[in-house]
């Protein structure tokens, strides 16, 4: 994020704004730019006619309903009428099922990059909110602000920047933190850029993890991690992945036979942390394709995914043995079920 100016100066991005310094390293100043934008809010009334309504409460599906939207709020849900409303935009649902928006709890905007199609892909699959627990901060800020302002189509974005990692980072894009001064700078950047959450990563020393959690909580910011202990003892708010990389050199949450034992279940359920299993990356994707092989042929995929992405997904190894694929996933599903039964969040 550094550029030369015509007169030999340097311009670069900082959490506080864009700064310019002279080429000889002399005086510097922040450039006064107006970065304000208006949040795009829908207006007017829209009627979705003749839809099946599944409201997510456990109530039976309601057939043949009209749903009236006023601005960005549902105004009424009533049986379909033969009377055409006047001066109101209508969309014929054709008996399709209307569901509440889905929330994607763990994804990353930077991988893969779809350009302006990115948000359309999420919405096409029913995702109206997404949470990215690690990303390039300015890239994801640009995406979120473009969507919020109505310049780009996409779901709501809840985000953090790069993972807070030790001085030997695990993934590119992580923040290499070697001492408490660097730690304080990165935590402050999280507040300056208004992160929705902070992600501590697998090579961050335990004592630094504790400092991050304490400072983030003083500012009212959620902290998530791959780690389960001592992170939970320090008050971490969330745990990512049923397995996941770890600084221990092994997963403290799951065995090589893909089972989690009672100590793990009790820590998660008893502490009240939010647990995001991400079962897709441990064989759930292969199972989904084994159950529904036409997922890569249906219209949303062929229309919205770039050609290179379609090829990448089609080349991924997929188990043709549905019974075997289910057996591979069974221990992980048992862990998730056990957590739910114990009242885990």
PyMOL commands that set and color helices and strands:
alter all, ss='L'
color gray80, all
select helices_A, chain A and resi 115-124+137-148+180-192+206-218+231-234+262-271+279-282+284-291+293-296+299-304+307-315+322-341
alter helices_A, ss='H'
color red, helices_A
select strands_A, chain A and resi 2-4+10-14+17-21+28-30+45-54+62-70+73-79+89-92+97-99+102-104+127-132+156-159+164-165+175-176+197-200+222-225+238-240+274-276
alter strands_A, ss='S'
color yellow, strands_A
deselect
rebuild
show_as cartoon
